[in-house]
Each structure stands twice: as C-alpha cells, then as structure tokens.
Amino acid sequence: KHALAVTQTARQVLDRVKGRIECTVRADFPPGQGWAKLLGFRVETPAMEAFGPQGENHVGYVRLNRE
C-alpha cells in the first residue's frame, strides 16, 4: 500500500548523497534486487558467496552519484 511513497522517499534521500553508495541483496530475493535497480543501483558483484550472516549468497550493487 505504501510502496510508492517509500520508494519515492528512498530515491530522494539517495539523490542527496554524493559519491558511491553500496548495498547488497540476498541472491534468492528477486523483489529486493528489483527494488535496488528501481532505486538506481546497478549490479557490481553478481556473486558474493556466503556473504550473509547465515552464509547466504548476496548480489552486490552500487550507485554512483556525481559530486
């Protein structure tokens, strides 16, 4: 119900940060990967094996904002 507002607010906050922003998303969570891309992140590290706290695989994303 509030997904659009949350996404818009997150994008506004991210737009204010200058430089490099990184995030990771579980490899087995496609909705999270889609949201990262929607927020302007791109895949930088496609396979971060056993990166999570329970040893789950992640995908590394980066967003580069011009300074």
Backbone as ProteinMPNN parsed JSONL, in Angstrom:
{"seq_chain_A": "KHALAVTQTARQVLDRVKGRIECTVRADFPPGQGWAKLLGFRVETPAMEAFGPQGENHVGYVRLNRE", "coords_chain_A": {"N_chain_A": [[0.813, -1.197, 0.0], [1.949, 1.245, 0.746], [4.183, 1.31, -0.781], [4.926, 2.879, -3.041], [5.263, 5.492, -1.981], [7.304, 4.997, -0.117], [9.363, 4.188, -1.834], [9.704, 6.522, -3.407], [10.538, 8.34, -1.418], [12.894, 7.094, -0.519], [14.433, 7.237, -2.86], [14.691, 10.04, -3.103], [16.222, 10.631, -0.83], [18.551, 9.148, -1.419], [19.354, 10.501, -3.714], [20.4, 12.836, -2.668], [22.795, 12.145, -1.536], [26.188, 12.286, -2.222], [28.623, 10.79, -4.345], [29.762, 7.42, -3.902], [27.524, 4.778, -3.314], [26.775, 1.799, -1.725], [25.121, -1.4, -1.69], [23.831, -4.58, -0.615], [21.969, -7.441, -1.667], [20.093, -10.308, -0.894], [20.748, -13.153, -2.861], [18.689, -14.884, -3.457], [16.37, -13.38, -3.421], [14.47, -11.948, -5.403], [12.541, -9.718, -5.404], [13.806, -7.784, -3.803], [16.126, -7.319, -5.263], [15.028, -6.197, -7.549], [13.989, -3.848, -6.463], [16.314, -2.528, -5.65], [17.434, -1.967, -8.161], [15.425, -0.319, -9.165], [15.811, 1.866, -7.539], [18.058, 2.904, -8.632], [20.446, 1.55, -8.438], [23.112, -0.529, -9.667], [24.208, -3.766, -10.699], [27.233, -4.774, -9.345], [28.839, -6.718, -8.203], [28.118, -9.802, -8.963], [28.08, -12.277, -7.627], [28.325, -12.867, -4.43], [29.491, -14.969, -2.484], [28.359, -16.778, 0.337], [28.005, -14.479, 1.924], [26.127, -13.375, 3.662], [24.774, -13.237, 7.078], [23.928, -15.812, 7.816], [25.321, -17.308, 6.066], [24.28, -17.065, 3.53], [24.069, -16.372, -0.003], [24.784, -13.302, -1.665], [24.06, -10.437, -3.787], [26.002, -7.843, -5.0], [25.487, -4.362, -5.144], [25.843, -1.11, -6.649], [25.659, 2.433, -6.589], [26.417, 5.331, -8.224], [26.717, 8.603, -7.571], [27.082, 11.737, -8.971], [29.439, 14.166, -7.932]], "CA_chain_A": [[0.0, 0.0, 0.0], [2.797, 2.43, 0.868], [5.429, 1.041, -1.504], [5.286, 4.003, -3.903], [5.77, 6.58, -1.137], [8.597, 4.573, 0.441], [10.331, 4.217, -2.937], [9.972, 7.921, -3.741], [11.322, 8.929, -0.333], [14.239, 6.496, -0.562], [15.139, 7.806, -4.015], [15.023, 11.426, -2.769], [17.345, 10.597, 0.114], [19.734, 8.679, -2.146], [19.775, 11.557, -4.652], [21.142, 13.871, -1.931], [24.123, 11.63, -1.164], [27.142, 12.385, -3.332], [29.657, 9.767, -4.351], [29.472, 5.994, -4.072], [26.637, 4.134, -2.342], [26.755, 0.36, -1.965], [24.184, -2.229, -0.93], [23.767, -5.973, -1.047], [20.652, -8.062, -1.59], [20.181, -11.769, -0.982], [20.651, -13.654, -4.234], [17.418, -15.595, -3.626], [15.28, -12.447, -3.13], [14.273, -11.104, -6.587], [11.906, -8.414, -5.173], [14.819, -6.853, -3.285], [17.005, -6.959, -6.37], [14.271, -5.285, -8.399], [13.881, -2.562, -5.786], [17.629, -1.885, -5.743], [17.552, -1.436, -9.525], [14.466, 0.78, -9.251], [16.415, 2.994, -6.834], [19.199, 3.404, -9.386], [21.649, 0.748, -8.225], [23.427, -1.495, -10.712], [24.984, -4.901, -10.19], [28.687, -4.649, -9.433], [29.385, -8.026, -7.846], [26.964, -10.691, -9.105], [28.096, -13.459, -6.752], [29.034, -12.703, -3.155], [29.198, -16.262, -1.873], [28.351, -16.888, 1.8], [28.214, -13.126, 2.442], [25.147, -13.05, 4.696], [25.048, -13.722, 8.431], [23.713, -17.259, 7.891], [26.054, -17.912, 4.969], [23.557, -16.966, 2.268], [24.717, -15.629, -1.081], [24.248, -11.972, -1.941], [24.464, -9.72, -5.002], [26.468, -6.51, -4.618], [25.023, -3.285, -6.006], [26.472, 0.187, -6.443], [25.054, 3.605, -7.211], [27.416, 6.394, -8.249], [26.132, 9.922, -7.743], [28.103, 12.745, -9.293], [29.698, 15.114, -6.841]], "C_chain_A": [[0.859, 1.264, 0.0], [4.091, 2.317, 0.067], [5.864, 2.216, -2.373], [5.88, 5.15, -3.093], [7.137, 6.237, -0.556], [9.682, 4.645, -0.637], [10.685, 5.654, -3.31], [10.836, 8.59, -2.681], [12.747, 8.392, -0.332], [15.05, 7.077, -1.714], [15.561, 9.251, -3.736], [16.212, 11.495, -1.819], [18.629, 10.187, -0.599], [20.254, 9.733, -3.119], [20.603, 12.632, -3.97], [22.557, 13.439, -1.559], [25.025, 11.701, -2.383], [28.197, 11.291, -3.209], [29.092, 8.368, -4.51], [28.587, 5.483, -2.939], [26.584, 2.654, -2.707], [25.636, -0.292, -1.165], [24.32, -3.658, -1.427], [22.347, -6.463, -0.856], [20.853, -9.572, -1.677], [19.948, -12.216, -2.416], [19.312, -14.343, -4.497], [16.204, -14.701, -3.305], [15.082, -11.478, -4.295], [13.539, -9.783, -6.322], [12.895, -7.363, -4.649], [15.771, -6.406, -4.374], [16.312, -5.975, -7.309], [14.165, -3.903, -7.782], [15.205, -1.808, -5.84], [17.813, -1.252, -7.126], [16.619, -0.245, -9.725], [15.019, 2.041, -8.584], [17.681, 3.51, -7.514], [20.501, 2.664, -9.153], [21.861, -0.172, -9.418], [24.292, -2.594, -10.099], [26.466, -4.624, -10.406], [29.355, -5.999, -9.166], [28.244, -9.032, -7.874], [26.944, -11.882, -8.146], [28.974, -13.205, -5.536], [28.688, -13.936, -2.322], [29.352, -16.223, -0.355], [28.576, -15.539, 2.476], [27.307, -12.809, 3.624], [25.477, -13.669, 6.043], [24.802, -15.216, 8.628], [24.379, -17.982, 6.722], [25.341, -17.855, 3.635], [24.328, -16.103, 1.261], [24.004, -14.299, -1.303], [24.705, -11.499, -3.31], [24.852, -8.32, -4.543], [26.047, -5.471, -5.64], [25.769, -2.003, -5.672], [25.655, 1.26, -7.166], [26.08, 4.715, -7.101], [26.713, 7.718, -8.531], [27.256, 10.923, -7.996], [28.218, 13.743, -8.15], [29.564, 16.537, -7.314]], "O_chain_A": [[0.528, 2.241, -0.672], [4.993, 3.139, 0.224], [7.055, 2.522, -2.436], [6.899, 5.718, -3.485], [8.026, 7.087, -0.507], [10.791, 5.112, -0.375], [11.859, 5.964, -3.509], [11.765, 9.326, -3.011], [13.7, 9.153, -0.162], [16.233, 7.375, -1.55], [16.67, 9.648, -4.094], [17.104, 12.326, -1.99], [19.675, 10.806, -0.405], [21.463, 9.844, -3.325], [21.426, 13.278, -4.619], [23.417, 14.28, -1.296], [24.66, 11.226, -3.459], [28.605, 10.92, -2.109], [28.073, 8.164, -5.17], [28.861, 5.72, -1.763], [26.374, 2.302, -3.868], [25.25, 0.195, -0.103], [24.85, -3.913, -2.508], [21.613, -5.971, 0.001], [21.686, -10.051, -2.446], [19.056, -11.711, -3.098], [18.85, -14.382, -5.637], [15.137, -15.207, -2.958], [15.475, -10.316, -4.202], [13.876, -8.787, -6.962], [12.817, -6.192, -5.018], [16.181, -5.245, -4.409], [16.933, -5.035, -7.803], [14.24, -2.897, -8.487], [15.225, -0.595, -6.05], [18.295, -0.125, -7.236], [16.986, 0.729, -10.382], [14.726, 3.155, -9.019], [18.308, 4.45, -7.025], [21.553, 3.101, -9.619], [20.907, -0.549, -10.098], [25.005, -2.378, -9.119], [26.894, -4.284, -11.508], [30.321, -6.366, -9.835], [27.475, -9.116, -6.916], [25.877, -12.437, -7.886], [30.198, -13.312, -5.6], [27.721, -13.94, -1.559], [30.339, -15.708, 0.171], [29.265, -15.465, 3.493], [27.696, -12.041, 4.504], [26.356, -14.526, 6.141], [25.403, -15.827, 9.513], [24.044, -19.128, 6.421], [25.751, -18.532, 2.692], [25.12, -15.235, 1.629], [22.788, -14.191, -1.15], [25.609, -12.075, -3.916], [24.117, -7.685, -3.787], [26.221, -5.66, -6.844], [26.264, -1.829, -4.558], [25.049, 1.013, -8.208], [26.562, 5.012, -6.008], [26.175, 7.919, -9.62], [28.264, 10.929, -7.289], [27.236, 14.105, -7.502], [29.748, 17.468, -6.53]]}, "name": "protein", "num_of_chains": 1, "seq": "KHALAVTQTARQVLDRVKGRIECTVRADFPPGQGWAKLLGFRVETPAMEAFGPQGENHVGYVRLNRE"}
